[in-house]
Structure formats: C-alpha cells, structure tokens
C-alpha cells in the first residue's frame, strides 16, 4: 500500500506541470496545490476525528449542522459578490442558492435527528431458545472525500448537500475544492471550520484541499484511509474516480452524479392540444441558467406531423428571447461550443433554431437541432450530454419508433412524459420501460428545479450516476455514508445511545420486528 | 456489447474442457453445462418477467414467498437424504437448515409486506410555492444472478436467503447452482418453479442454471441485462465477480460474502476467571460443522501468561473430543489440508493442539497453532481464512500489541470481545477500533450461529464482503436489490399502490417529512 502511495506522489509531481483544469482566467486567484504531505496529514486527522465523530449521537450532529447553517446564513455580501465574480451566476440566483444551502443543512439536521438513517433494530434475547440479544444501527462509514461542483458553488460544493449529508452520517469530510470558485470555496470552508472550533470538535472533522491537478483527486480517492467518495460533474471525471476506487486493495463506493440528457417524451394528444405551451416550457427549461443544469432537458421526442411542426415553429421564435449570458468558466464555454458544433455537424441533422444575437466573451448561445429516430438511435454522439443550452428534437415516424428510443436509452437522472391522462393510459408499456431508465419520472412540467425534499430522487441508472440506489439531493442523501453494525450481547452501558434499553433519544426502533418508540422493559437476569 | 458476448461464448467453450470445480466425486451426477443460448434465453425471460414483477405490490410478492415456504416445507425425506448424500452434512443439521430456510421465506415475506423496504415518501404539492407533487418508493433493481453456496445447501443456496430477498424486492432471479449439490439444487428449483406456475406468473421470475465451469459465472455477471449479483464463497471467486461487474459498460453491484477469520480478543480479567470455560466454548465453535462456517473464530488473541497457558492446556485436551467428520466435498477437504499445513509450516509458529485420532476419506482433522503478535502482523499468510476446523492463538506481550493487531486487521464479518464489564471499561479505545473492522461485534459468546433477525448484520468491511453497507442475513437483505424512483406530478390513477392517495396497502409513509399511515386528504384542484 505504501509503495502505491509513493508511486502516486511521483505522478502527482509530474502532473502538476501538465494536466490542469480550465480555470476561469478572469480570476487571477492563485490556487495552491495542496502538497501530498498536507493531504496525508489531513487524512490522518480525519481518521482520528472519525473515532470521535462516530460516537456522537444524532442529536449532537444535528446541533452541529444547524450551527453550520447559522454560520453560512450570517455570511454577508462578500460571499455573494465573490461567487458572482467567480462563476458569472446572477446575484439573484446566488441569493436563492445560498438560502437553499442553508435550508439543506437544517433539513438534513432535522432528518438525522429523527433517527431515520440510524435504522435501529433490536432483537431481544430469548434464553430459552438460545437466542442472543442483537442490536443494530447505522454508523458513519469513515472519512469521505467530496468533490465540489462548478455549477452550484454553494449547494453542490464545499458546504453543499454532500458535505451536510456526510457529516450527518457521522463521517469526517475532506473537500476537494472546485478550482473554478476558489475564493467562494474558502469562505465556505472557513464557515465550517469556525463551527468545528466553536464546538471543540477535532479539527479533522473537515478539511479543505485545493489544487488544479486531476491527480490530487486520484490521490485522495486511492488513499487507503478514505471510505467513500462523492462527486458531481462530468462522465469522464466521475468514471475515472469510480475505476480508481474499485481497483484499490480495499474498494470503496463512489457516488458520482455524471449528468444526463433528460429526454422529454411528448405524446400525441398532449402535443396536439398544447404544442405552443409545451414549446415555451421546453425552451425556458432548456436555457435556464445558460443550460448549466444536470437536469437540462436535452432531447425532445415526438411523432412527426403538424403538431410537432407547430412546436418547432414556436421554438424558432421563442429562442430569440433567450438573452445569451456568460457560462460558468472558459472551459465550460469552450466545451459547450465544441460539443454543440460536433452534434450539429452529424449527418441527418438539421439546425432548426438558434439565437440570432451576436455573442461575446463566454456567452453560451442557445440552439436546437432536429433528427430522425433511426439516426438518434444509431449515432451515439447524439446521446451525449451537451452541457449548456442545446437541444435535439427527435422526429419519430411511428409510436414503435418512440418505444425503440425508450429501449435504447441509457440511464437518465430524469425522464419527462408530456401527456394527457388518455395518452398515459394508451402508453402504459412505454411508461413501464421508462421507469427502468431514470431516477425521476415526470408527468408534464420540466425537469429543471430539483426540489430538496424526502421524495426527491436525484440519481439514475448508469451512466447518469455510478449508483442508482442512492440520491444526492434530499435528506436521503445521508444514506450514502452509513453502514450497519450489530452488537451481540453487549451490556447496556457500552451500547450507543441509539440502542440503549431506555431509548434516551426517543427514536423509533424496530424491536422484535415491530416499530417501537418507547423504552424497553427487560427482565433482570 | 454484442462482440463482448461472442468473445465470452468462445472462451466458455474452451473452459468447459479445462477449468472445473472440484466436485464431490461420490455423486456420479452428471452436471449439465447450461449452454450460452439457454442462458441468453433465460435472461431474456427474466427481463420480460421484471416488467411484470416490478409492478406487483408488496402483498402480492409476500403471498408468493409464503407459497414458496409452504412448498419447501412440504418437501419430503427425499430432500434431506439427497442433501445428506451430496454434502455429508448430518441429517439433524439439514433438518434444522430446512426449517431455517422455510422460516427465512416467511420472515422476509412478512417484512416485505410491511412496506419497510419500499420506503415510501410523499411530498405534497404547494402550488403557491411552485412545489411539485413528488412521491418516491423503492422498486426492484432488475434481474439478479445468485450463486449458490456449498456449505448451506438450503439456507444460502438455490432457495436460500438471497433468492428470497431478491424476489421480495421485486427482482427475477437467475440461480447459478452450486455444483457440489446438483440434485438438491434441482429439487429446490422445482419447488420454486411449481409456485411460479401455480401463480400464473411469467416463467422468467426464476431460472436455474447449472454447470461446473467458472466461465458460466463470468458470463452471467457480464451480461448487459443483469442488474446485481449475490455470492457466498471464497475471496477469489467473489473478487473475480466484483471485478467483472465493475468493468462492465454499465457497472452493477456485487454482494459477495467472502469469509473472514473472525478474531476473538480475550481481555485479561475474563481470561483469568474463565480460561477453561472459554477454551471449551472456543473449541466447540471452531470445530462446529467441521469448521465450515464463514463465522468460524479462526484467531484467538490474548496476553501471554498463566491464564493463556491454562486456556491452551484445555484446548489440547478438548480437541481430542472432536470427532473427525467428512467435509462438504473433496475440493474443500483438500484445500483445508493444504492451507492448514501452509499455516503450520510458517516460521515462529508452534502446533499446540491436534486430534490424535486417525482420519480417513475427507475427514477434516482439527488443529490449533500458536504464534506471537509481531509474527501475526508481519506474515500475511496467518491472516488468511482457513476454511475448516483450524485456529491460531496469538500470544501478545503487551496490551499495546493487542491494539496493534486490532489496527492491523482487515475487515471481518465478526469480532468477539471476551471481557468482563471492567475489561470493557478499561479497553474502550480498543473496542472503538474494533467497531471499524467488523459487521457484528460480540461481547462474549462465540460468533458461529448467525441468527435470522432484523438486527443481524452479516456483512463486514472489505475483504469479508464487497459491500459492508448491506447484510446477506435477516430481512434487511432485501435492501440490496432495490433502487428508488421518484414520480413527479403523476395523477393518482397511474401511481403504484404504495404511493396512491388513499394508501390502499395501509403502510407507513413519510408524508411531508412526517411518518403517516393514513390516507391523504387532498384538495381537489
């Protein structure tokens, strides 16, 4: 194991000179490449902090999380103006995202405190049947590495939902800051560290690793003391971490949310009656935030005909109302332009709508192409996510072609069925297939706007995420970072509060197979 | 993907002539190598059956599972005599294991019917806040491949807990029968198929694949339509499947339970007062069922001294009372003898107890060696599981050495702390470390005997299993085979029963963040 780490250290040195993220050149912020010595030290601190954190109760962690929420809430204008300068995101959007981030910490804290993710189960002893006293609950899995995302500098980054859910689970967090918003990340990291200090908790609870080299991410992921990884970003980035983690001597889970083309299936009756409204809704969702959402509806599938022509005609007009705006950073802008052009240059593809306004700087300019079902199925380029305001309309000759597309689809974060009730009744087979292809299935409406609620599933079959069994949005995100441990025949004194006889935390527990929120009356032996 | 499958088919043909399991030669049963054409056909049937099964309700699946339990219970003497002939396991043990297997189906059925693994969450719409109606529940992950285990021909094999939990989750099952008990497997498969037919369910719900070549397992695991794999067996077998699954174009989870050395840490006061009792308990557990349990306590760790000498002296005597008995099959016997001899021949190792009786056939003969802490830590051979009645006593010079061993340990299914309350109080740091190293932590007693209850955790950190977050024993085993799906704004008519407004299944659901078992009163819109 040690030899492996030395090898990584050598490759890290090389890589510092070569591979680099495309950074927003506007911010002349120098990003410090955290040294491997410092990374090792922070991970060692995290290992030590875990011995403390795993023995905190759900209430203690909830209190900590609420304090982080307060701390972030109290951050002044500096946070917003810094993030605005680093990401080009409008202040209004950032204000909303800050509130969402604060809300996430509070909501997850409340959920953690209910004990729902602790899942306590107690099977009382039955000496006459030689049955033992068995008590199980979920503990944190260990130190977790989290990669900040570029497109949500607050909600999916340093102090985002991944960090909140890992700490809620009882896991120390090592953040790999996204290099596109280094100052924002530092402000958030300081806020969390302030709370760690105020609580007198071990400093290893939270670490902030900075750097522009991919190798830092690889180094963190292969480190023998790391127990899980969370990532939001590109397929290539997420898949690389997934592979590293699985090839370790002791493999660990990687929760990578890698994006999606979020198809909209428009069924015939709905399209006939609402082509115009649907077009307006579609273009609004497609171009929201310069299309920089992982739930951006990149593909629109419908039957060829007059209704679809009406839909397309409205797209042509409506797209002119989309004001071009700067994308998150130069790298994202360049990638968007490149991928958009590659898709548009494929054979049997027609450009049907584009913004006529001239663009400047890193303004992503919306456009929509059209193709036929056969071409969409046969040409894998057209199923690749284009991160930005770009859509594909797929014209199908027959309902069977629509079904074929459904069967052909890879895993998606979301799929939308635009339908009347009658459409849905007539297309139950299609809808049944679509259920296997996504984490969230919408009936009308558009997929952008991922609500932070219990019932949210933000995670779909591969390749939209590496693990469709978990969500990265909503309090259920905590589940990613726990594992169960059973205690057999332990005296009450040594059990965690969550499993003690008198149920001091007053949580729901499954006792002998039945839900029970009381204390246990045991016969003294 | 198709090319890959062709390549696999070619390698399968070659392998049929070469790689083979070591089969119990006594049974001259010819094992049919299921052809890849038949495997492909069965997987296609499973894919079709999944479209049906995923839309069954928890009650329908529970009814099916209870019918399987009845069917197995009704199986006559033939099942027991066949299994006895194929495995050498005593009839009394097999009678108990049959009852356990029937009990598992009934218990898991009951658990599934409560909706606990469906985890329904509903967030009602708030139109004034533009919040959607979101409803989430767990569905089956898709067709699952399950590998039968040799050491539990009923409870961990064709109709074992893995099959029960996968069907409970709503997943069609493709069994790869263990070639050590082919006739037993066929009887169990027929029992399940009888119920599938009686229910009029699609035949693809359950498939029985036979063969002796490892390549069949690889072929099943790499098949693009398989969604998860469960395995109980050797590290090499489980790890190979894990690697294949992660290298697929669409990676899938593998739940492999790969065994463990299940250390017993005997603390000083307990050892002083109970050396003799402890020795008797230890030897009984170590040699139970000819040591062929994955929870066999293969290592005993304690401080050097008079108490440990007393413990060892009793071992020397007690081991003579262990009657040698046939192991499961020739391959297991040969492997046991080989591994036992390799361990015993290591340097700084002393043979301290062995059975004097002559053995014959495939009788595994118990023995115990002794070594020092430094040698145990430095020599990885001594940390390898020896499947059979073989133990290692590790003599430590100081309590610090005991802690070092704890830190050095890889993941285990179980760890036992043999201690008085005072010992436990004095060794809280040691116990805190041990929590990270196992799935089940015992306070005295011995780890063999894995109770089928909610609070059981049969699954520990790598390499004892590939995924410490799940258990393969107890109803929680169902969790391995589900994934969540969210429905946004769907009319009640199209929702699964589990999520409908009037809660027809009367299950507990989290509604707007609170537990709710009633029906929902919604304002009509």
Interface residues (C-beta under 8 A of the other chain):
Chain A: X50 X51 X54 X55 X110 X111 X116 X121 X122 X123 X131 X132 X134 X135 X136 X139 X141 X142 X242 X243 X246 X250 X251 X253 X410 X411 X421 X424 X431 X432 X433 X435 X436 X438 X439 X440 X441 X442 X443 X444 X445 X449 X451 X453 X454 X455 X456 X457 X459 X461 X462 X463 X466 X467 X468 X469 X471 X476 X482 X483 X484 X485 X486 X487 X488 X489 X490 X491 X493 X494 X508 X510 X513 X515
Chain B: X50 X51 X54 X55 X110 X111 X116 X121 X122 X123 X131 X132 X134 X135 X136 X139 X141 X142 X242 X243 X246 X250 X251 X253 X410 X411 X421 X424 X431 X432 X433 X435 X436 X438 X439 X440 X441 X442 X443 X444 X445 X449 X451 X453 X454 X455 X456 X457 X459 X461 X462 X463 X466 X467 X468 X469 X471 X476 X482 X483 X484 X485 X486 X487 X488 X489 X490 X491 X493 X494 X508 X510 X513 X515
